[in-house]
Amino acid sequence: MEIIKKATDSLKMLTEAALALLSLAVVVQILVGPGAPFVPGDVVGNVIDVTKQLGGEGVVGLVAIWVLVHIFNRKQ
């Protein structure tokens, strides 16, 4: 059971780090522009595309967004 707890804690930490890096990339791309050499690709465009895809799915998209928000806001 201890192994599962350690694995879960590690995944939570990795997810939080990935969200922090994504947020940083969005802010840098907004401030510097799409030509920022240390931010590969179009981060803001990708976030907008994912949002459009989830919004275009109607109720299924809303449920998916609700599940993601619930997972990230869950208390320990």
C-alpha positions in Angstrom: 0.0 0.0 0.0 2.9 2.3 0.7 4.2 1.9 -2.9 0.8 3.0 -4.3 0.8 6.1 -2.0 4.3 7.0 -3.1 3.4 6.6 -6.8 0.3 8.7 -6.4 2.2 11.4 -4.6 4.8 11.4 -7.3 2.2 11.7 -10.0 0.5 14.6 -8.2 3.9 16.4 -8.0 4.6 15.8 -11.7 1.1 17.1 -12.6 1.6 20.2 -10.5 5.0 20.8 -12.1 3.6 20.3 -15.6 0.7 22.8 -14.9 3.2 25.3 -13.6 5.4 25.0 -16.7 2.4 25.3 -18.9 1.3 28.4 -17.1 4.8 29.9 -17.4 4.9 29.1 -21.1 1.5 30.8 -21.7 2.7 33.9 -19.8 6.0 34.0 -21.6 4.4 33.6 -25.0 1.9 36.4 -24.2 4.6 38.8 -23.0 7.4 37.9 -25.6 5.2 36.7 -28.5 5.2 33.5 -30.5 8.8 33.9 -31.4 10.2 33.1 -28.0 13.2 30.8 -28.6 12.9 29.0 -25.3 9.1 28.2 -25.7 8.8 25.7 -28.5 5.6 25.7 -30.5 2.4 27.7 -30.1 1.3 27.1 -26.5 -1.5 29.6 -26.5 -2.8 28.2 -29.8 -2.8 24.7 -28.5 -4.7 25.6 -25.4 -7.2 27.5 -27.5 -7.6 24.4 -29.8 -8.2 22.1 -26.8 -10.8 24.5 -25.4 -12.6 24.7 -28.7 -12.6 20.9 -29.1 -14.0 20.4 -25.6 -16.6 23.2 -26.1 -17.6 21.7 -29.5 -18.5 18.4 -27.9 -21.4 19.9 -26.0 -22.4 18.1 -22.8 -19.5 15.6 -23.1 -17.0 18.5 -23.2 -18.6 20.1 -20.1 -18.5 16.8 -18.3 -14.8 16.3 -19.3 -14.0 19.8 -18.0 -15.8 19.2 -14.8 -13.9 15.9 -14.2 -10.5 17.7 -14.9 -11.4 20.5 -12.5 -12.5 18.1 -9.9 -9.3 16.1 -10.2 -7.1 19.1 -9.9 -9.0 20.7 -7.0 -9.4 17.6 -4.9 -8.3 17.9 -1.3 -5.8 15.5 0.1 
